[in-house]
Amino acid sequence: MPEGEISVEDPRAVDVRELLESHLAFARAHTPPEDVHALDVEGLLDPDVTFFSFRLHGELLGVGALKRMDRGQAELKSMHTAPRARRRGIGRAMLDHLVGVARDARCRRVSIETGSTPAFAPARSLYARAGFEPCGPFGDYGPSPNSTFMTLSLQGPEPYDHSTPPAGTETTQ
């Protein structure tokens, strides 16, 4: 894991709002409006969502959230790494943390909806390296050519090696 600290964060903090705006701008630039499913600050305040930050010496470098969907499934939301911090393993560290939180909460499955366009290829690659597999729409999502749905079963041993060096950028919805 790269140097830094992951902790529960208030999405209303000024620097967090700025990074979330960057995340939403990225999603809107590469996805039609009807298929942008990234949560804004208000969505991240939902009681079913736990929002985390990755900070190094107080500097915000990444964010991610876990949304509890039901007793057995959680969804990754708002995964985003600051552009200046990409390719340093921060997205992978956040992903590992969120999967660990879901395991500790006894979730059986963690899923993600991310974009299907080339701009989201690094995100899809990150999830695939972590053992996520393609799946159909889940929760309230419907089928869309602009969405890629992936899921990870948390039953049994962990499906990937945490020591694998990161590659690519880490930007997702």
N, C-alpha and C positions, 0 to 999 in steps of 0.2 A: 504494500500500500504506500502511496506517496506520502511524504510528510504533510501533516495537516490534521485537522480535527473535524469530525462530522458530529453534528448535534442538532437537536430539535430547534427550530428557528421560527420567529414570527415573520410571516410573509409581508407584513406591513412595514418592516424596517426599510429605510430609504435605499440602501444599497441593494437590498433584495428586490425591491420594486423595480429598480433600474435593470437588474439582470433578468427579471421576469418579463419586462417590456421588450428586452432584446430577444428573449425566447419567443414571445408572441409575434414579434415582427418577423422573425425567421419563419415561423409556421405560416403566417399570412402571406409571406412572399413566395412560398413554395406549395401552397395548398389552397384550393378554392374555399371561399368563406364557409360554405355549408359543411365542409369537412375539417375545419380547424377545431380540434377537441382539446386543445391546451387550456388548462385552468388559469383564470385570472386570480388576482389576490383574493377576491371575495369567494371564489370557488375553493381556494386553498384553506379558507377559514372554516369550511364545513367540518363538523365534529367527526365525520368518518375519515378525514384526511389528516395524516401526520406529515408535516413538512420539515425537511432537513436542509442544512447548509453544510458546505465544505469550506472551511476557512484555514488559512495559513497566516499566522501572526496577525490575526484579525481581518485580513483581506478576504473578501468573499470571492471564491473561485468556482463554485458550483452549487447547484441545488437539485433536489429531487423530493418526491413525495410518494407516500403509499396511501392508497384509498381502499378502505375495507369495503368490499362489495357485499359479502355475506359471510357466514361463519367459516366458510372454507376457501374463499377466494379473495385475493387483493389485486389491485391494479397499480402499476407504476404510472406516475403522473409527473409532469413538469421537470423531467430530467434535462438539465442544461448546464454546460460548462462554459465559463467565460472564454471568449476567443483567445485571449492572451495566455490561457492556462491549458489549452488543448494539447493532446498528444503527450500528456504527463501522467495518465492513468487515473485522473480524478473521476471521470465518468465511470470507469470500472470499479473504483473504490466506492462510489456512491451506490452503484448497482449491487455490489456485494453486501453493502450495509443494508440496503432496503430488502434484499432477499433474506438476510439474516433476521431482520425485524419481523418479516412475514413468517419465517420458520418459528421464531420465538412465540408468535401469536397463534401458532398451530394451524396456520393456513395450509391447505393442501395444494394450492396452485397460486401462481402469480402470473398475471397477463399484462400485455402492453398493446396499445394501438399507437402506431407511428405511421409516418408518411410512406407512400410507395414510390415517390419520385427519386431520381438520382441524388438529390440534395440530402435525402435521409439514408442513403446507402451506408455511411459510417455507423449510424445508429443501429440499423438492422444487423450489421456485421458484429457490433458489440454484443447485442442480445444473442445472436446465434453462437458466438464464441462462449457465451455464458450458459449455453444449453437450452435456450429458448427455441421452440419449434413453431413453425407456422400453424395457425389454427383459424377457425372461422370466427365471425363476429361474436362477441360476448357482451353480457350486460345489456345496456340500451343501444349499443351500436348496431347499425344495419350494414349490409354489404356495400362496399364502395370501391371503385377502382383507385381511389386516392389514399386508401388505407391499407396497411399491412397489420395483421393481427398475429401475435405470437404469445406463447404460453410456456411456462416452466412448471413441471410437477415437482412438488417439494416432498413427496413421499419417497423414502429411500435415501441413499447416499447423495451427497452433493455431486452434480453432474459435470463439474469442470475443475480445473486446476487453478487455484488463486495465484499461483506464482508465474503464470504465463504473462510475458510482457505485453502491455497494451499496444494497440495499433489503431490508427484512424482517429477521427474526431468523435466527440460524444454529445451530439445534439439530437434530442428527441422531443416528441410531444408528450 
